[in-house]
């Protein structure tokens, strides 16, 4: 059976931490930034972890299962 390919879109968007959790970036930080407050933009800058409910799907796309 051939090797399973990783989804290219998932490969670009997610990183796996040392403990096995999945890191992601926040959305809504690319354009139309003038109407967003400085506090909101700063909060969107920091990365966060993927929700537990979505972890399975992303691990499947990254072939971590």
GUMISE-938391 format. One record per residue: x, y, z of N, C-alpha, C in turn; chain; residue in three letters. Coordinates in steps of 0.2 Angstrom, whole numbers, plus 5000, padded with zeros to 4 digits. Atoms other than C-alpha are relative to their C-alpha. Layout:
! GUMISE-938391
X/Y/Z/X/Y/Z/X/Y/Z/A/ALA
...
! end
This chain:
! GUMISE-938391
5004/4994/5000/5000/5000/5000/5004/5006/5000/A/UNK
4996/4994/5000/5007/5017/4996/5000/5004/5006/A/UNK
5000/4996/4995/5012/5030/5008/4994/5005/5000/A/UNK
5005/4995/4999/4998/5042/5015/5003/5007/4999/A/UNK
4998/4993/5001/5000/5060/5009/4997/5004/5005/A/UNK
5002/4995/4996/4999/5074/5021/4996/5005/4996/A/UNK
5003/4994/5003/4986/5088/5017/5004/5006/5000/A/UNK
4996/4995/5000/4996/5102/5011/4997/5006/5004/A/UNK
5003/4994/4996/4984/5115/5018/5001/4999/5007/A/UNK
4999/5001/4993/4985/5107/5035/5007/5001/5002/A/UNK
4993/5000/4999/5004/5106/5034/5002/5007/5001/A/UNK
4998/4993/4999/5005/5125/5032/4997/5003/5006/A/UNK
5004/4996/4995/4992/5130/5045/5001/4997/5007/A/UNK
5000/5002/4993/4996/5119/5060/5007/4997/5002/A/UNK
4994/5003/4997/5011/5114/5071/4999/4996/5006/A/UNK
5001/5004/4995/5013/5100/5083/5005/5002/5006/A/UNK
4995/4999/4994/5020/5104/5101/5003/4994/5002/A/UNK
4997/5006/4997/5031/5093/5111/4996/4996/5003/A/UNK
5005/5004/4996/5017/5087/5121/4995/4997/4996/A/UNK
5005/5003/5004/5007/5082/5106/4994/5004/4998/A/UNK
5005/4995/5001/4995/5097/5106/5001/5003/4993/A/UNK
5000/4997/5006/4991/5106/5090/4999/5008/5000/A/UNK
5000/4992/5000/4995/5125/5088/4997/5002/4994/A/UNK
5003/4997/5006/4986/5136/5076/5000/5008/5001/A/UNK
5000/4993/5000/4985/5155/5072/4993/5002/5000/A/UNK
5007/4997/5000/4970/5166/5074/4998/5003/4993/A/UNK
5002/4998/5007/4960/5171/5059/4998/5008/5001/A/UNK
5002/4993/5000/4954/5189/5055/5006/5005/5002/A/UNK
4994/4995/4998/4972/5197/5056/5003/5002/4993/A/UNK
4997/4999/5006/4975/5199/5037/4999/5006/4997/A/UNK
5002/4994/5003/4966/5214/5031/4994/5003/5003/A/UNK
5005/4996/4997/4953/5227/5035/5001/5001/5008/A/UNK
4997/4999/4993/4963/5231/5051/4998/5007/5003/A/UNK
5001/4993/4997/4958/5249/5053/4994/5001/5005/A/UNK
5006/5000/4996/4941/5246/5061/5001/4996/5006/A/UNK
4999/5005/4995/4948/5233/5073/5005/5004/5006/A/UNK
4996/4996/4995/4955/5240/5090/5007/4997/5001/A/UNK
4993/5003/4999/4973/5238/5095/5000/4994/5004/A/UNK
5000/5005/4995/4969/5227/5109/4998/4993/4997/A/UNK
5003/5006/5004/4959/5215/5097/5006/4997/4996/A/UNK
4995/5002/5005/4973/5215/5084/5006/4996/5004/A/UNK
4995/5003/4996/4986/5211/5098/4999/4993/5002/A/UNK
5002/5006/4997/4976/5197/5105/5000/4995/4994/A/UNK
5000/5005/5006/4974/5189/5087/5007/4998/4998/A/UNK
4993/5001/5002/4993/5190/5085/5003/4993/5003/A/UNK
4997/5006/4996/4997/5176/5098/4996/4994/4997/A/UNK
5002/5007/5002/4995/5158/5093/4996/4997/5006/A/UNK
5004/5004/4995/4983/5146/5102/5000/4993/4998/A/UNK
5001/5007/5001/4979/5128/5103/4993/4998/4997/A/UNK
5006/5002/5003/4966/5119/5093/4996/4997/5005/A/UNK
5005/5003/4995/4950/5114/5102/5000/4992/4999/A/UNK
5000/5007/4999/4949/5096/5108/4995/4996/4995/A/UNK
5005/5004/5004/4934/5092/5097/5003/5000/4992/A/UNK
4997/5000/5007/4944/5097/5081/5006/4996/4999/A/UNK
4993/5003/5001/4960/5088/5085/5000/4994/4996/A/UNK
5000/5006/5004/4955/5072/5078/5000/5001/4993/A/UNK
5000/4998/5007/4951/5079/5061/5007/5002/4997/A/UNK
4993/4997/5002/4968/5089/5060/5005/4994/5001/A/UNK
4995/5005/5000/4978/5074/5066/4999/4995/4994/A/UNK
5001/5005/5006/4970/5063/5052/5003/5004/4994/A/UNK
4997/4996/5006/4975/5077/5039/5007/5000/5000/A/UNK
4992/5000/4999/4993/5077/5046/5003/4993/5001/A/UNK
4998/5007/4999/4993/5058/5047/5004/4999/5006/A/UNK
4997/5001/4994/4997/5058/5065/4996/4994/5004/A/UNK
5004/5005/4997/4984/5044/5069/5004/4993/4999/A/UNK
! end
